[in-house]
Amino acid sequence: MIKKNISFALLASLIRLILGLIIFVLISRALTLSDFGSYIYIIVVTGYFSILTDFGFNLSVLNDVPKNKKRVKNFFFEIMFAKSILVIISLFLLIMFIALMNEEKNTYVFILFMCVAILQSYSSLIAHLFKSFNKFDIDFYYVVITSVPCLIIIYLYQYELNLLELGLIFVISRVIGFAYLVVYFVSYFSNMHVIDNVQLSLKPLKKNFKYAIHMVIGGMLLSIDIPIMKEVLTLEDVAIYSVGMKIFVALVLIGDVTNTSFMPKLAGDIKEDYPLFITNVKKLIRLMFLLGLFFGAMLLLFGESGILIVFGPDFEPLVPLVPLFSLALFIRFLSMAYGNLLTLAEKQLYRARIIVVVFVLHVIFNIIFQDQMGVQGAIIAFCLSFFILTISNMYVVYKHYGSLFLFHGKNK
């Protein structure tokens, strides 16, 4: 089952990775560096509100639903209600942000990309519900449906598009993908019924807070350097740095897919077959370690030539930063694997505390290092912050399980 999950998840990841990179490259070549920097900035800001509406529900679904699959419709309606409350709050916060940051000229662009973020948040929840039933193929079809038409339109009209038109294209593609997921959800779960009464309240927010604090802060941790860079440096610097981060995130996506593919099986085995759980955990940790080494090495070997060929000479300042991005990639692969082990061990509160401390340090590191070293300072801050995060996660994992699972050792 794990192999099947990984196969479909990797297919979805590869399509999301390849088509996403192609779209990213087309946009980076079509826009000026300044406009491209504005595009990245808007994506990051609206992405924060998407993280807020996600509220860690995707992680809790993978951890909780496999343990009580009969209540899947209860989970769905209760979470969707709570998520809708968060959407209303997010829209209000976005309006405040636009006013406070004097972004009125980009109001419609922000609203369009906010709609993209909201639709993606709802779609991701439904896709993760299917994953909790080991239906990883649904996410694969969703990625194809949303990405292919979007790519075709952007390719055909790339040199005629502005930010407003780009936002409209992304909104339409997400609407189509969301409609597909809703129709399939109704069909697939037609024989399942709501158990007892659905609790339409804010209780899911309280219950999920331990997941949410980690996901919200963790999501901001990956991109808070962009808003800081816009204030400390320039939009051109934002554009150059974002290309490196896009390559980084694309490769991390493969690790995330691998990690996520193991979660439903591990969540079930930890209660029902602990020896099998330990066996699969060892496979996961060692696989993530090797994948981190492999992709870090590939980035180091081919990153320079790839950047110049694909993105063009405007992004040459990114080339000297490739070794640092390779190091960050390896560290990130390890942090993902050990972080999810804390969730499975019901140590989510520890995980949340760690991520909050690291986030504060990350902001401080970025303000100091970016001011002194420019774009290079941002990636140095990233490496240092995620090194602290990884070591902290590994320490708690070792204290709980009695092993880091990389080598032979005792297990509690």
C-alpha positions as CSV (number, residue, x, y, z in Angstrom):
1,M,0.0,0.0,0.0
2,I,2.8,2.4,0.8
3,K,4.5,1.7,-2.5
4,K,1.2,2.5,-4.4
5,N,0.7,5.6,-2.4
6,I,4.3,6.8,-3.1
7,S,3.8,6.0,-6.8
8,F,0.7,8.2,-7.2
9,A,2.0,10.8,-4.9
10,L,5.3,11.0,-6.8
11,L,3.5,11.2,-10.1
12,A,1.4,14.1,-8.7
13,S,4.5,15.7,-7.3
14,L,6.4,15.4,-10.5
15,I,3.6,16.9,-12.6
16,R,3.2,19.7,-10.0
17,L,7.0,20.2,-10.0
18,I,7.5,20.1,-13.7
19,L,4.5,22.1,-14.8
20,G,4.8,24.5,-11.9
21,L,8.5,25.2,-12.8
22,I,7.6,25.7,-16.5
23,I,4.8,28.2,-15.5
24,F,7.2,29.9,-13.1
25,V,9.9,30.2,-15.8
26,L,7.4,31.5,-18.4
27,I,6.3,34.2,-15.9
28,S,9.9,35.1,-14.9
29,R,10.8,35.6,-18.5
30,A,7.7,37.5,-19.5
31,L,7.8,40.1,-16.6
32,T,10.5,42.6,-15.7
33,L,12.5,41.8,-12.6
34,S,10.6,44.4,-10.7
35,D,7.2,43.1,-11.8
36,F,8.3,39.6,-11.1
37,G,9.4,40.6,-7.7
38,S,5.9,42.1,-7.1
39,Y,4.3,38.9,-8.3
40,I,6.4,36.9,-5.8
41,Y,5.6,39.3,-3.0
42,I,1.8,39.1,-3.6
43,I,2.0,35.3,-3.8
44,V,3.8,35.1,-0.5
45,V,1.5,37.5,1.3
46,T,-1.7,35.8,0.1
47,G,0.0,32.5,0.9
48,Y,0.1,33.5,4.6
49,F,-3.7,33.7,4.7
50,S,-3.9,30.3,2.9
51,I,-1.8,28.9,5.7
52,L,-4.1,30.5,8.3
53,T,-7.2,28.9,6.6
54,D,-5.4,25.6,6.4
55,F,-4.9,25.8,10.2
56,G,-3.0,22.5,10.2
57,F,-6.2,20.6,9.2
58,N,-4.4,18.6,6.5
59,L,-1.9,17.2,9.0
60,S,-4.6,16.4,11.6
61,V,-6.8,14.6,8.9
62,L,-3.9,12.3,8.0
63,N,-3.3,11.6,11.7
64,D,-6.9,11.3,12.9
65,V,-9.2,10.0,10.1
66,P,-7.3,6.7,9.6
67,K,-8.1,5.9,13.2
68,N,-11.9,6.5,12.8
69,K,-12.8,6.4,9.1
70,K,-16.5,6.0,9.7
71,R,-16.7,9.6,10.9
72,V,-15.1,11.0,7.7
73,K,-18.2,13.1,6.8
74,N,-18.3,14.4,10.4
75,F,-14.7,15.4,10.0
76,F,-15.4,17.0,6.7
77,F,-18.4,19.2,7.6
78,E,-17.0,20.3,11.0
79,I,-13.6,21.3,9.5
80,M,-15.2,23.0,6.5
81,F,-17.3,25.1,8.9
82,A,-14.3,26.1,11.0
83,K,-12.3,26.8,7.8
84,S,-15.0,29.1,6.5
85,I,-14.7,31.2,9.7
86,L,-11.0,31.5,9.1
87,V,-11.6,32.5,5.5
88,I,-13.8,35.4,6.6
89,I,-11.1,36.5,9.1
90,S,-8.4,36.2,6.5
91,L,-10.3,38.4,4.0
92,F,-10.7,41.1,6.7
93,L,-7.0,40.9,7.5
94,L,-6.1,41.2,3.8
95,I,-8.1,44.4,3.5
96,M,-6.3,45.8,6.6
97,F,-3.0,44.8,5.1
98,I,-3.7,46.5,1.8
99,A,-4.6,49.7,3.6
100,L,-1.7,49.7,6.1
101,M,1.0,48.8,3.5
102,N,-0.3,51.3,0.9
103,E,-0.9,48.6,-1.7
104,E,-4.2,50.0,-3.0
105,K,-2.9,50.0,-6.6
106,N,-2.6,46.2,-6.4
107,T,-6.0,45.7,-4.6
108,Y,-7.6,43.6,-7.4
109,V,-4.5,41.5,-7.9
110,F,-4.3,40.8,-4.1
111,I,-8.0,39.8,-4.1
112,L,-7.6,37.5,-7.1
113,F,-4.6,35.7,-5.7
114,M,-6.4,35.5,-2.3
115,C,-9.2,33.7,-4.1
116,V,-6.6,31.3,-5.5
117,A,-5.2,30.7,-2.0
118,I,-8.6,30.0,-0.5
119,L,-9.6,27.6,-3.3
120,Q,-6.3,25.8,-2.9
121,S,-6.9,25.5,0.8
122,Y,-10.3,23.9,0.4
123,S,-9.1,21.6,-2.3
124,S,-6.1,20.5,-0.3
125,L,-8.3,19.5,2.6
126,I,-10.5,17.3,0.4
127,A,-7.4,15.7,-1.3
128,H,-5.9,14.9,2.2
129,L,-9.2,13.3,3.2
130,F,-8.8,11.0,0.2
131,K,-5.2,10.3,1.2
132,S,-6.4,9.2,4.6
133,F,-8.3,6.5,2.7
134,N,-5.1,5.7,0.7
135,K,-6.6,7.3,-2.4
136,F,-3.5,9.2,-3.4
137,D,-4.5,9.0,-7.1
138,I,-7.2,11.7,-6.6
139,D,-4.5,14.3,-5.9
140,F,-2.7,13.2,-9.1
141,Y,-5.8,13.9,-11.2
142,Y,-6.5,17.2,-9.4
143,V,-2.9,18.4,-10.2
144,V,-3.4,17.5,-13.9
145,I,-6.8,19.2,-14.1
146,T,-5.5,22.5,-12.6
147,S,-2.0,22.7,-14.1
148,V,-2.3,21.7,-17.7
149,P,-4.9,24.3,-18.9
150,C,-3.2,26.9,-16.8
151,L,0.2,26.1,-18.5
152,I,-1.3,26.2,-22.0
153,I,-3.0,29.6,-21.6
154,I,0.1,31.2,-20.0
155,Y,2.3,29.8,-22.8
156,L,0.1,31.1,-25.5
157,Y,-0.3,34.6,-24.0
158,Q,2.8,34.9,-21.9
159,Y,4.0,38.2,-23.4
160,E,0.6,39.8,-23.3
161,L,-0.2,39.1,-19.6
162,N,-0.2,41.4,-16.7
163,L,-0.5,40.5,-13.0
164,L,-4.3,40.9,-13.0
165,E,-4.8,38.6,-16.0
166,L,-2.4,36.0,-14.4
167,G,-4.5,36.1,-11.2
168,L,-7.7,35.5,-13.3
169,I,-6.1,32.5,-15.0
170,F,-5.1,30.9,-11.7
171,V,-8.6,31.5,-10.2
172,I,-10.3,29.7,-13.1
173,S,-8.0,26.7,-12.9
174,R,-8.5,26.4,-9.2
175,V,-12.3,26.6,-9.6
176,I,-12.2,23.7,-12.1
177,G,-10.0,21.6,-9.8
178,F,-12.2,22.3,-6.7
179,A,-15.3,21.3,-8.6
180,Y,-13.7,18.0,-9.6
181,L,-12.8,17.2,-6.0
182,V,-16.3,18.0,-4.7
183,V,-18.0,15.9,-7.3
184,Y,-15.7,13.0,-6.6
185,F,-16.1,13.4,-2.9
186,V,-19.9,13.2,-3.1
187,S,-19.7,10.1,-5.3
188,Y,-17.0,8.2,-3.4
189,F,-18.5,8.7,0.1
190,S,-22.1,8.4,-1.0
191,N,-22.5,5.2,1.1
192,M,-21.1,6.8,4.2
193,H,-23.3,8.7,6.5
194,V,-22.9,11.3,9.2
195,I,-22.6,9.6,12.6
196,D,-24.6,11.3,15.4
197,N,-24.8,15.1,14.9
198,V,-22.3,17.3,13.1
199,Q,-20.8,19.8,15.6
200,L,-20.8,23.1,13.6
201,S,-18.8,25.1,16.1
202,L,-15.3,26.5,16.7
203,K,-14.2,23.3,18.6
204,P,-12.2,22.0,15.7
205,L,-10.1,25.2,15.9
206,K,-9.4,24.6,19.6
207,K,-8.7,20.9,19.0
208,N,-6.5,21.6,16.1
209,F,-4.5,24.5,17.6
210,K,-1.5,22.2,18.3
211,Y,-1.3,21.4,14.6
212,A,-2.2,24.9,13.5
213,I,0.5,26.8,15.4
214,H,3.1,24.5,13.9
215,M,1.7,24.8,10.3
216,V,1.1,28.5,10.4
217,I,4.5,29.4,11.9
218,G,6.2,26.7,9.9
219,G,4.7,28.0,6.6
220,M,5.7,31.6,7.5
221,L,9.2,30.3,8.3
222,L,9.7,29.2,4.7
223,S,8.9,32.6,3.3
224,I,9.1,35.4,5.9
225,D,12.5,36.3,4.3
226,I,10.6,37.6,1.2
227,P,8.7,40.4,3.0
228,I,11.8,41.3,5.0
229,M,13.8,41.4,1.7
230,K,11.3,43.7,0.1
231,E,11.8,46.2,3.0
232,V,15.6,45.8,3.5
233,L,16.6,45.2,-0.2
234,T,14.7,45.6,-3.5
235,L,12.0,43.9,-5.6
236,E,14.8,42.9,-8.0
237,D,16.6,41.1,-5.1
238,V,13.2,39.4,-4.2
239,A,12.9,38.2,-7.8
240,I,16.4,36.7,-7.9
241,Y,16.1,35.0,-4.5
242,S,12.7,33.6,-5.2
243,V,14.1,31.7,-8.2
244,G,16.5,29.9,-5.9
245,M,13.7,29.2,-3.4
246,K,11.4,28.0,-6.2
247,I,14.0,25.4,-7.2
248,F,14.5,24.6,-3.5
249,V,10.7,24.2,-2.8
250,A,10.2,22.1,-5.9
251,L,12.8,19.6,-4.7
252,V,11.5,19.7,-1.1
253,L,8.1,18.8,-2.5
254,I,9.4,15.4,-3.4
255,G,10.5,14.8,0.1
256,D,7.2,16.1,1.4
257,V,5.3,13.6,-0.8
258,T,7.5,10.7,0.4
259,N,6.9,11.8,4.0
260,T,3.2,12.2,3.6
261,S,2.9,8.8,1.8
262,F,4.1,7.1,5.0
263,M,1.8,9.0,7.4
264,P,-1.5,7.0,7.1
265,K,0.3,3.7,7.4
266,L,2.4,4.8,10.3
267,A,-0.6,6.4,12.1
268,G,-2.4,3.0,12.0
269,D,0.6,0.9,12.9
270,I,1.7,2.9,15.9
271,K,-1.5,1.6,17.7
272,E,-2.0,-1.8,16.0
273,D,1.5,-3.2,15.2
274,Y,4.3,-1.3,16.9
275,P,7.2,-3.5,15.6
276,L,6.0,-2.9,12.0
277,F,5.7,0.8,12.9
278,I,9.4,0.9,13.9
279,T,10.4,-1.0,10.7
280,N,8.6,1.5,8.5
281,V,10.0,4.5,10.5
282,K,13.5,3.3,9.8
283,K,12.7,3.0,6.1
284,L,11.3,6.6,6.1
285,I,14.2,8.2,7.9
286,R,16.8,6.5,5.9
287,L,15.0,7.2,2.6
288,M,14.7,10.9,3.5
289,F,18.4,11.0,4.5
290,L,19.4,9.5,1.1
291,L,17.0,11.7,-0.9
292,G,18.4,14.8,0.9
293,L,21.9,13.8,-0.1
294,F,20.9,12.9,-3.6
295,F,19.0,16.1,-4.5
296,G,21.5,18.3,-2.6
297,A,24.3,16.8,-4.8
298,M,22.3,17.2,-8.0
299,L,21.6,20.8,-7.2
300,L,25.3,21.4,-6.5
301,L,26.4,19.8,-9.7
302,F,23.8,21.1,-12.1
303,G,22.3,24.2,-10.4
304,E,24.6,26.8,-12.0
305,S,24.2,25.7,-15.6
306,G,20.5,25.1,-15.0
307,I,19.8,28.6,-13.7
308,L,21.6,30.3,-16.6
309,I,20.0,28.1,-19.3
310,V,16.5,28.1,-17.9
311,F,16.1,31.6,-16.4
312,G,18.6,33.6,-18.3
313,P,21.5,36.0,-17.5
314,D,19.3,38.3,-15.4
315,F,19.5,35.7,-12.6
316,E,23.3,35.1,-12.7
317,P,23.7,36.7,-9.2
318,L,21.9,33.6,-7.9
319,V,24.7,31.2,-9.1
320,P,27.2,31.8,-6.1
321,L,24.4,30.8,-3.7
322,V,23.8,27.3,-5.1
323,P,26.1,25.5,-2.5
324,L,24.1,27.2,0.3
325,F,20.8,26.1,-1.2
326,S,22.2,22.5,-1.5
327,L,23.0,22.5,2.2
328,A,19.6,23.9,3.1
329,L,17.9,21.2,1.0
330,F,19.6,18.4,2.9
331,I,18.8,20.0,6.3
332,R,15.1,20.5,5.3
333,F,14.7,16.8,4.2
334,L,15.8,15.7,7.7
335,S,13.7,18.2,9.5
336,M,10.5,17.1,7.7
337,A,11.0,13.4,8.6
338,Y,11.8,13.9,12.3
339,G,9.0,16.6,12.7
340,N,6.3,14.1,11.6
341,L,7.6,11.6,14.1
342,L,6.8,14.1,16.9
343,T,3.2,14.3,15.6
344,L,2.8,10.5,15.6
345,A,4.2,10.4,19.1
346,E,1.5,13.0,20.2
347,K,4.3,15.5,20.8
348,Q,2.7,18.1,18.6
349,L,2.9,20.7,21.5
350,Y,6.7,20.2,21.6
351,R,6.8,20.6,17.9
352,A,4.8,23.8,18.1
353,R,7.1,25.3,20.8
354,I,10.2,24.5,18.8
355,I,8.9,26.1,15.6
356,V,7.8,29.3,17.4
357,V,11.3,29.7,18.9
358,V,13.0,29.0,15.6
359,F,10.7,31.4,13.8
360,V,11.6,34.2,16.1
361,L,15.3,33.4,15.6
362,H,14.8,33.2,11.8
363,V,13.3,36.7,11.7
364,I,16.2,38.1,13.7
365,F,18.8,36.3,11.6
366,N,17.2,37.6,8.4
367,I,17.1,41.2,9.5
368,I,20.7,41.1,10.6
369,F,22.2,39.0,7.8
370,Q,20.2,40.5,4.9
371,D,21.2,44.0,6.0
372,Q,24.9,42.9,6.1
373,M,25.2,40.4,3.2
374,G,22.2,41.0,1.0
375,V,20.5,38.0,-0.7
376,Q,23.3,35.7,0.6
377,G,22.3,36.6,4.1
378,A,18.8,35.3,3.6
379,I,20.0,31.8,2.7
380,I,22.5,31.7,5.5
381,A,19.7,32.6,7.9
382,F,17.6,29.8,6.4
383,C,20.4,27.2,6.9
384,L,21.1,28.3,10.4
385,S,17.4,28.3,11.4
386,F,16.6,25.0,10.0
387,F,19.7,23.4,11.5
388,I,18.4,24.5,14.9
389,L,14.9,23.1,14.0
390,T,16.3,19.7,12.9
391,I,18.6,19.2,15.9
392,S,15.7,20.1,18.2
393,N,13.3,17.6,16.5
394,M,16.0,14.9,16.6
395,Y,16.5,15.4,20.3
396,V,12.8,15.0,21.2
397,V,12.6,12.0,18.8
398,Y,15.5,10.3,20.5
399,K,14.1,11.1,24.0
400,H,10.8,9.5,23.1
401,Y,11.7,6.6,20.8
402,G,15.2,5.9,22.1
403,S,16.6,6.0,18.5
404,L,17.2,8.3,15.6
405,F,16.5,5.4,13.2
406,L,19.4,6.1,11.0
407,F,21.6,3.5,12.5
408,H,21.0,0.4,14.7
409,G,19.9,1.2,18.2
410,K,17.4,0.6,20.9
411,N,13.7,1.4,20.5
412,K,11.4,2.0,23.3
